[in-house]
């Protein structure tokens, strides 16, 4: 058990914002088919429904459709904007988890997705990683241009004092970079390809074909690298220059929109300089995400090496279940708690088991509940949770 820390976080700019709407970035333009293709490429989700024009036209959709995970790709700030609210000096953050509800409509190229956001609150804990640590919660509701709800996401942000995390060096003590043999890499590649083939044609299992205890094919992603981490970041549309506008909730005094969350050192954006040089608010070159691809900045926030994105871990899980569910299936709900980041040189594995199947009277449909588990090559748990998938009877 972690001992209580003497270091304290300054929460004076947080408490009065609990329960209030949150502003932030809204994209100027609807996503294109090319944006969808770039997204699945970054998520390493080789499902032809989302990138192959001829395959998609021959499908039940008649055209390219975005994967359900794409909802976070058209959001601002990896979807965590309503959970990182209030200025806390010297802070940094990592994702603690995501809970998604999908409401039925899918995203097609040309759909204009908008967001409503609210800061739900937080709880404090003392952790081995960083001492005083805030687990803060925010909701984002995604709508299309017809006013239909696409999805709702509750994000959990883990906000901590970067200097304290750097001093403790928790992950450096517990996670060591692996050494891969040729045989090991061949096995990863084989697992990855077998998973791609398992759902490539989009066939949906009928409910009578599914039994409690069934295991989904294993998915392998990686080894993660500076190339893959950069590709993932660039697939989120908000970080393209000039891609979004700032929108504030109506009628609020001191609304939370683009104020500094209190990022440590040179992790903050420079919005004034960005008016001339947009790289200064790019996020990866300058800003909070630079530790993902720069080892020196990773160390400053308590990470031993380059590391992955929480929103990507959530997307991997949704894509994993969707691939199994096929073209007629639909992910209704997922709730994943993140334990560790996916570090550079590691491989991430996804496994799931059928826990139960029930007829949902509200949906008038069959729903299968999966226990999902995300691990690395050492068997360490990166994420764990449940996914509910609607299947035809």
Long-range contacts (C-beta under 8 A, 24 or more apart in sequence): 2-125, 2-126, 2-127, 2-128, 2-131, 3-126, 4-126, 5-126, 5-131, 5-132, 5-164, 7-131, 7-132, 7-161, 7-164, 8-132, 9-88, 9-91, 9-124, 9-132, 9-134, 9-159, 9-161, 10-88, 10-89, 11-86, 11-88, 11-134, 13-86, 13-87, 13-88, 14-85, 14-86, 14-88, 14-122, 14-134, 14-136, 15-86, 17-85, 17-86, 17-119, 17-256, 18-119, 18-120, 18-121, 18-122, 19-118, 19-119, 19-120, 19-121, 20-118, 20-119, 20-249, 20-252, 20-255, 20-256, 21-116, 21-117, 21-118, 21-249, 21-252, 21-255, 22-81, 22-82, 22-85, 22-117, 22-118, 22-119, 22-138, 22-249, 22-255, 22-256, 22-257, 23-117, 23-246, 23-247, 23-248, 23-249, 23-255, 23-256, 23-257, 23-258, 24-76, 24-77, 24-81, 24-82, 24-115, 24-117, 24-246, 24-247, 24-257, 24-258, 25-76, 25-77, 25-81, 25-238, 25-244, 25-245, 25-246, 25-247, 25-258, 26-76, 26-114, 26-115, 26-244, 26-245, 26-246, 26-247, 27-74, 27-76, 27-113, 27-237, 27-238, 27-243, 27-244, 28-242, 28-243, 28-244, 28-245, 29-243, 30-109, 30-110, 30-111, 30-112, 30-113, 30-145, 31-66, 31-70, 31-73, 31-74, 31-107, 31-109, 31-110, 31-111, 31-113, 31-237, 32-109, 32-110, 33-64, 33-109, 35-73, 35-109, 35-237, 36-64, 36-65, 36-66, 36-67, 36-70, 36-109, 37-64, 38-234, 38-235, 39-66, 39-67, 39-69, 39-70, 39-73, 39-235, 40-67, 40-319, 41-231, 41-235, 42-231, 42-232, 42-234, 42-235, 42-312, 43-67, 43-69, 43-232, 43-235, 43-312, 43-315, 43-316, 43-319, 44-192, 44-221, 44-228, 45-69, 45-319, 45-323, 46-196, 46-200, 47-196, 47-199, 47-200, 47-202, 47-319, 47-322, 47-323, 48-200, 49-202, 49-327, 59-202, 59-327, 60-327, 60-328, 61-106, 61-108, 61-327, 63-108, 63-109, 64-108, 64-109, 65-106, 65-107, 65-108, 66-106, 66-107, 66-108, 66-109, 67-315, 67-318, 67-319, 67-322, 68-102, 68-106, 68-151, 68-318, 68-319, 68-322, 68-330, 68-331, 69-314, 69-315, 69-316, 69-318, 69-319, 69-322, 70-107, 71-100, 71-102, 71-107, 71-113, 71-142, 71-150, 71-151, 71-153, 72-153, 72-236, 72-311, 72-314, 72-315, 73-235, 73-236, 73-237, 73-315, 74-107, 74-113, 74-142, 74-237, 75-113, 75-115, 75-140, 75-142, 75-236, 75-238, 76-115, 76-238, 76-244, 77-238, 78-236, 78-309, 78-310, 78-311, 79-140, 79-153, 79-155, 79-311, 80-138, 80-155, 80-157, 80-310, 80-311, 81-117, 81-138, 81-140, 82-117, 82-118, 82-119, 82-120, 82-138, 82-139, 82-140, 82-155, 83-119, 83-136, 83-137, 83-138, 83-155, 83-156, 83-157, 84-136, 84-138, 84-157, 84-159, 84-261, 85-119, 85-136, 85-138, 85-256, 85-261, 86-256, 86-261, 87-259, 87-260, 87-261, 87-262, 88-134, 88-159, 88-261, 88-262, 89-262, 90-161, 90-162, 90-163, 90-262, 90-264, 91-159, 91-160, 91-161, 91-162, 91-261, 91-262, 91-263, 91-264, 92-159, 92-160, 92-161, 92-162, 92-165, 92-263, 92-264, 92-267, 92-288, 92-291, 92-301, 92-302, 93-157, 93-158, 93-159, 93-160, 93-261, 93-288, 94-157, 94-158, 94-160, 94-310, 94-338, 94-341, 95-155, 95-156, 95-157, 95-158, 95-309, 95-310, 95-311, 95-313, 95-314, 95-338, 96-135, 96-156, 96-157, 96-158, 96-310, 96-337, 96-338, 97-155, 97-156, 97-310, 97-335, 97-336, 97-337, 97-338, 97-383, 97-385, 98-153, 98-154, 98-155, 98-156, 98-310, 98-311, 98-313, 98-314, 98-334, 98-335, 98-336, 98-338, 99-153, 99-154, 99-333, 99-334, 99-335, 99-336, 100-151, 100-152, 100-153, 100-314, 100-318, 100-331, 100-333, 100-334, 100-335, 101-151, 101-152, 101-153, 101-332, 101-333, 102-150, 102-151, 102-330, 102-331, 102-332, 102-333, 103-148, 103-149, 103-150, 103-151, 103-152, 104-148, 104-149, 104-330, 105-144, 105-148, 105-149, 105-150, 106-150, 107-144, 107-150, 111-144, 111-145, 112-144, 112-145, 113-142, 113-143, 113-144, 113-145, 113-150, 114-142, 114-143, 114-145, 115-140, 115-141, 115-142, 115-143, 116-140, 116-141, 116-143, 117-141, 119-256, 120-154, 127-160, 128-168, 128-170, 129-160, 129-165, 129-168, 129-170, 129-171, 129-302, 130-160, 130-161, 130-164, 130-165, 130-168, 130-170, 130-302, 131-160, 131-161, 131-164, 131-168, 132-160, 132-161, 132-164, 133-158, 133-159, 133-160, 134-158, 134-159, 134-160, 135-159, 156-337, 156-338, 159-261, 160-302, 161-264, 162-264, 162-265, 162-267, 162-300, 162-301, 162-302, 163-264, 165-301, 165-302, 166-299, 166-300, 166-301, 166-302, 168-302, 169-302, 169-304, 170-302, 171-302, 171-303, 171-304, 171-340, 171-341, 171-343, 172-304, 175-304, 175-340, 175-343, 175-380, 177-304, 177-305, 177-343, 177-344, 177-345, 177-346, 178-223, 178-345, 178-346, 178-347, 178-377, 178-378, 180-223, 180-345, 184-377, 185-223, 188-220, 188-222, 188-223, 188-347, 189-220, 191-218, 191-219, 191-220, 191-349, 192-219, 192-220, 192-221, 195-219, 195-220, 195-323, 198-323, 198-324, 199-323, 199-324, 199-326, 202-326, 202-327, 203-326, 203-327, 204-325, 204-326, 204-327, 204-328, 204-329, 204-391, 204-392, 205-324, 205-325, 205-326, 205-329, 205-391, 206-391, 206-392, 206-393, 207-357, 207-366, 207-368, 207-391, 207-392, 207-393, 208-393, 210-354, 210-357, 210-368, 210-391, 211-354, 212-354, 212-355, 212-356, 212-357, 213-353, 213-354, 214-353, 214-354, 215-351, 215-352, 215-353, 215-354, 216-320, 216-321, 216-324, 216-351, 216-352, 216-353, 216-370, 217-324, 218-349, 218-350, 218-351, 219-316, 219-320, 219-323, 219-349, 219-350, 219-351, 220-347, 220-348, 220-349, 221-316, 221-342, 221-347, 221-348, 221-349, 221-350, 222-342, 222-346, 222-347, 222-348, 223-344, 223-345, 223-346, 223-347, 224-306, 224-308, 224-342, 224-343, 224-344, 224-345, 224-346, 224-347, 224-348, 225-344, 225-345, 226-293, 226-306, 226-344, 229-292, 229-293, 229-306, 229-307, 229-308, 229-309, 229-344, 230-284, 230-293, 232-308, 232-309, 232-312, 233-283, 233-284, 233-289, 233-292, 233-293, 233-309, 234-284, 236-311, 239-282, 239-283, 239-284, 241-278, 241-282, 242-278, 261-288, 263-287, 263-288, 264-300, 264-301, 265-300, 267-291, 267-297, 267-300, 267-301, 303-341, 303-343, 304-343, 305-343, 305-344, 305-345, 306-343, 306-344, 307-341, 307-342, 307-343, 307-344, 308-341, 308-342, 308-343, 308-348, 310-338, 310-341, 312-342, 313-338, 313-342, 313-348, 313-374, 313-382, 313-383, 316-348, 316-350, 316-374, 317-350, 317-372, 317-374, 317-383, 317-385, 317-387, 318-387, 320-350, 320-352, 320-372, 321-352, 321-370, 321-372, 321-387, 321-389, 324-352, 324-389, 325-389, 325-390, 325-391, 328-391, 328-392, 329-389, 329-390, 329-391, 329-392, 330-389, 330-390, 331-387, 331-388, 331-389, 331-390, 332-363, 332-367, 332-388, 332-389, 332-390, 333-386, 333-387, 333-388, 334-372, 334-385, 334-386, 334-387, 334-388, 335-385, 335-386, 335-387, 336-372, 336-374, 336-383, 336-384, 336-385, 337-383, 337-384, 337-385, 338-382, 338-383, 339-380, 339-381, 339-382, 339-383, 339-384, 340-376, 340-380, 340-381, 340-382, 341-382, 342-376, 342-382, 343-376, 346-376, 346-377, 347-376, 347-377, 348-374, 348-375, 348-376, 348-382, 349-374, 349-375, 349-376, 349-377, 350-374, 351-375, 352-387, 355-386, 357-391, 359-393, 360-390, 363-390, 365-390, 365-391, 365-392, 365-393, 366-390, 366-391, 366-392, 366-393, 367-391
